Every structure is written in C-alpha cells, then in structure tokens.
Amino acid sequence: MSNFVPLETLDRRSLLRTIALGLTTLGTLDVAAAQHVHSETAAEKAKGPYKVKTFTAGEYKTLQRLAVLIVPADSVSGSALDAGAPEFIDTLASQNEKIADIFHGGLAWLDAEMRKRYNATFVAAKPEQQTQMLDALVEAGRELAERQSEELVYQKSPIYKDFTGYTVRRANELGAGVAFFDWVRKMTVDAFYTSPIGFKDLNYIGNRALSRYTVPAEAMEYALKRSPFA
C-alpha cells in the first residue's frame, strides 16, 4: 500500500514541509511544488517586507549576493535575486532541518575560506574576489568528478580494480565547499526557472509550452552561461 498523501489534501504548512522533505529525498522539485513555495513568499511580501525565517542577517546577505552571481540579470530578464531565490531557499530551509544544516554549514565554510584567502567575508570581498572563489569551487567540482570517473574505470577493470588502493592523492582543500555550492547553485536556478521571471526567460530561449515541468537541462545550461563561473 502506498504511503503517498495527495498534495491537495495537505494544509499549507504541511505542504511546504512535504515539498522541502521531498527535495532532500528526491533531489528535484516539480513546477507545482516550486510555484507553491513562490506563492507563499509572494503572499508574505504582499503584507510587508519578507521576514527571514532560517538565516542570520549575514547569511541572508550572502545568499542574496550568490543569487545575483549565479543567475545575473541580462537584457531579457532580472536576476535570481529579482526572482526571489533567497526567499525560496529560506522558506524550504525553514521546513527541512537537513537543508538548513547544509546552508548554515556551507555559508560558514564560505566565509572562513574567504577570510583565509582575502581577509574578508564573502559579501565584504571585492566582486572579482567573489567570482574567483566561485570559479575555484567550480574547478574543484570538475576535478572531483574526474577523480570519481577514473576510479569507476579502475573498479570495472579486472586488472586494475584495486589500483586506486595503492594511489595517494592529496585531498582537494575545497572539497567541503563543493557540495554546498552544488546545492546553492541548483536551488537558485530551480527557484529562478519556476518563478514568473524565469518562465518568461524560459519562453525566450525555447518559446514552447511545457505541460510537465522540471528545470530542463538546456535551461540549466543557459542559466549557468549567464554566470561568470559556468
């Protein structure tokens, strides 16, 4: 017997919690779920300034700056900040302790690494220092992916399957930040492309109706091309 509970039977708070838990379980959001999060934040902002639920003032400022860098404004549409990505992330984190922990830990790591490199927090650093940091995380992510690919080849080989056990590789010093940046980049792009601004932008690059929506690979690629660290 299925334990699935139809979303329409849940109250608003329970629905948000279900959406947030589903994100860490499945790793994806469908358009109905994402738009519900956007509608909740929009309804709140209609009554007054958005009240941050999960993050400190400093953490939230960092999320706002990351949103601008991950999906900047262009000649077609606004940025992920304009699309409400920080509020989207904050709302989901308020309903899922795992998401909150990922972002609290990741934002703390980011500021610590920035202080080590530039003697400044992320938001206090120069714009070029911010993009250099994110470029480094992207490159570290590629390096880790290449290592995993190589190790998979060795594991499948009858001759070299144990080879990786005899190699010594220096740990990537940015490894701790790579997973966090993957999360913040994915959630920011998801938030952007499920917002009214993002739908307009998506129509611009594809100009087609979508009856079933998850953020398409081409949309993700297009969004990342707008970033200086794709």
Sequence and secondary structure as in RCSB ss.txt:
>XXXX:A:sequence
MSNFVPLETLDRRSLLRTIALGLTTLGTLDVAAAQHVHSETAAEKAKGPYKVKTFTAGEYKTLQRLAVLIVPADS
VSGSALDAGAPEFIDTLASQNEKIADIFHGGLAWLDAEMRKRYNATFVAAKPEQQTQMLDALVEAGRELAERQSE
ELVYQKSPIYKDFTGYTVRRANELGAGVAFFDWVRKMTVDAFYTSPIGFKDLNYIGNRALSRYTVPAEAMEYALK
RSPFA
>XXXX:A:secstr
      GGGS HHHHHHHHHHHHHHHS   HHHHHHHHHHHHHHHHTSS   SSS HHHHHHHHHHHHHHS   S
SS  TTTTTHHHHHHHHHTT HHHHHHHHHHHHHHHHHHHHHHSS TTTS HHHHHHHHHHHHHHHHHHHHHHHH
HHHHHH TTTTTGGGG      TTHHHHHHHHHHHHHHHHHHHTSHHHHHHHHHHH    SS    HHHHHHHHH
TSTT 
